[in-house]
Amino acid sequence: MFDWNRSCSYDEQQKRRFHTTVRSRLKKLAAELALPQGSFDLRSNRVGMAVSGEITLHHERAYIQVCQFGVSSGHGILIRTCKGRKDYTGGSNHFVALGMLEDIPALAAAVRAITGVGRDALRSSNHRAA
């Protein structure tokens, strides 16, 4: 289990582990949501040494960004709707705990509830159309 509360500030090894681990978890999230290959970007911005930087999964209709901006509050995952991969402001901000990266199905459920994107969202829209 990754220690999400261990700060990346001024710790290059921790920052490298943080980015590697988050990228891996966001790939698993994309798979859990059944996002088609090519429908999303996965970006990593390491920025300066005093902060964690951020890792972003940017789908056509969902924007998910992970960083340690809220370690003291327990939050660190931003989830919001968007209108394409050039929309960087999107809908309302929703935050969930970094620890949700340990439970990808629960994180996927939160993403679906907030954005309507994902496997279950597709099923319910197909069911309504039938």
C-alpha positions as CSV (number, residue, x, y, z in Angstrom):
1,M,0.0,0.0,0.0
2,F,1.3,3.5,-0.9
3,D,1.7,6.1,1.8
4,W,-0.4,8.9,0.3
5,N,0.2,11.2,3.2
6,R,4.0,11.1,2.9
7,S,4.9,14.5,1.4
8,C,6.7,14.8,-2.0
9,S,8.0,18.2,-1.0
10,Y,11.8,18.3,-1.3
11,D,11.9,14.4,-1.7
12,E,12.7,13.5,-5.3
13,Q,12.4,9.7,-4.7
14,Q,9.0,10.1,-3.1
15,K,7.8,12.4,-5.9
16,R,9.0,9.8,-8.5
17,R,7.2,7.0,-6.6
18,F,4.1,9.2,-6.3
19,H,3.9,10.0,-10.1
20,T,4.6,6.4,-11.1
21,T,2.0,5.0,-8.7
22,V,-0.7,7.5,-9.6
23,R,-0.1,7.0,-13.3
24,S,-0.5,3.2,-12.8
25,R,-3.7,3.7,-10.7
26,L,-5.2,6.1,-13.3
27,K,-4.6,3.6,-16.0
28,K,-6.5,1.0,-13.9
29,L,-9.2,3.6,-13.4
30,A,-9.6,4.1,-17.2
31,A,-9.8,0.3,-17.6
32,E,-12.4,0.0,-14.8
33,L,-14.5,2.8,-16.4
34,A,-14.0,1.0,-19.8
35,L,-12.8,4.2,-21.4
36,P,-11.9,3.4,-25.1
37,Q,-8.2,3.7,-25.9
38,G,-7.6,7.1,-27.5
39,S,-10.5,8.8,-25.7
40,F,-8.3,10.2,-22.9
41,D,-4.9,11.6,-22.2
42,L,-2.8,10.8,-19.2
43,R,-0.4,13.6,-18.3
44,S,2.1,14.1,-15.6
45,N,3.5,17.6,-14.5
46,R,6.2,17.3,-11.9
47,V,6.6,21.1,-11.5
48,G,9.0,22.4,-8.7
49,M,10.6,20.6,-5.8
50,A,8.4,22.1,-3.1
51,V,5.2,20.4,-4.4
52,S,4.0,17.1,-5.6
53,G,3.0,18.2,-9.1
54,E,-0.1,16.6,-10.7
55,I,-1.1,13.7,-12.7
56,T,-4.2,14.1,-14.9
57,L,-6.5,11.8,-16.7
58,H,-8.4,14.0,-19.2
59,H,-11.2,12.2,-21.0
60,E,-13.7,13.8,-23.5
61,R,-16.2,14.3,-20.7
62,A,-14.3,13.8,-17.4
63,Y,-11.2,15.6,-15.9
64,I,-9.5,13.8,-13.0
65,Q,-6.4,15.3,-11.4
66,V,-4.3,13.9,-8.6
67,C,-1.9,15.9,-6.4
68,Q,-1.0,16.4,-2.8
69,F,-2.6,19.9,-2.5
70,G,-4.9,18.7,0.2
71,V,-2.8,16.2,2.2
72,S,-3.7,17.8,5.5
73,S,-7.4,17.8,4.5
74,G,-7.2,14.2,3.3
75,H,-8.2,15.3,-0.2
76,G,-6.1,15.1,-3.3
77,I,-8.2,13.9,-6.2
78,L,-10.2,16.5,-8.3
79,I,-13.0,15.1,-10.4
80,R,-15.1,17.3,-12.7
81,T,-17.0,17.2,-16.0
82,C,-15.5,18.7,-19.1
83,K,-16.4,19.3,-22.8
84,G,-13.5,17.7,-24.6
85,R,-9.8,17.5,-24.0
86,K,-9.2,21.1,-24.6
87,D,-11.5,22.1,-21.7
88,Y,-9.3,22.7,-18.7
89,T,-11.9,24.5,-16.5
90,G,-14.9,22.2,-16.9
91,G,-17.8,21.8,-14.5
92,S,-17.9,22.1,-10.7
93,N,-15.0,20.8,-8.7
94,H,-15.5,17.7,-6.6
95,F,-12.8,16.3,-4.3
96,V,-12.2,12.8,-2.9
97,A,-9.4,11.4,-0.7
98,L,-6.1,10.3,-2.2
99,G,-6.7,6.9,-0.4
100,M,-9.4,6.1,-3.0
101,L,-6.5,5.3,-5.3
102,E,-6.3,2.1,-3.2
103,D,-9.8,1.1,-4.2
104,I,-10.2,1.6,-7.9
105,P,-13.8,0.3,-8.1
106,A,-14.9,2.8,-5.5
107,L,-13.0,5.6,-7.3
108,A,-14.7,4.6,-10.5
109,A,-18.1,4.7,-8.8
110,A,-17.3,8.3,-7.6
111,V,-16.2,9.3,-11.2
112,R,-19.4,7.8,-12.6
113,A,-21.6,9.5,-10.0
114,I,-20.0,12.9,-10.7
115,T,-19.4,12.8,-14.4
116,G,-21.7,10.1,-15.8
117,V,-18.7,8.6,-17.6
118,G,-17.9,4.9,-17.4
119,R,-19.1,1.4,-17.9
120,D,-22.3,1.6,-15.7
121,A,-23.2,5.0,-17.1
122,L,-23.1,3.4,-20.6
123,R,-25.3,0.6,-19.5
124,S,-28.0,2.8,-18.0
125,S,-28.1,5.1,-21.1
126,N,-28.4,2.1,-23.4
127,H,-31.1,0.7,-21.2
128,R,-33.1,4.0,-21.4
129,A,-32.7,4.1,-25.1
130,A,-34.1,0.5,-25.5
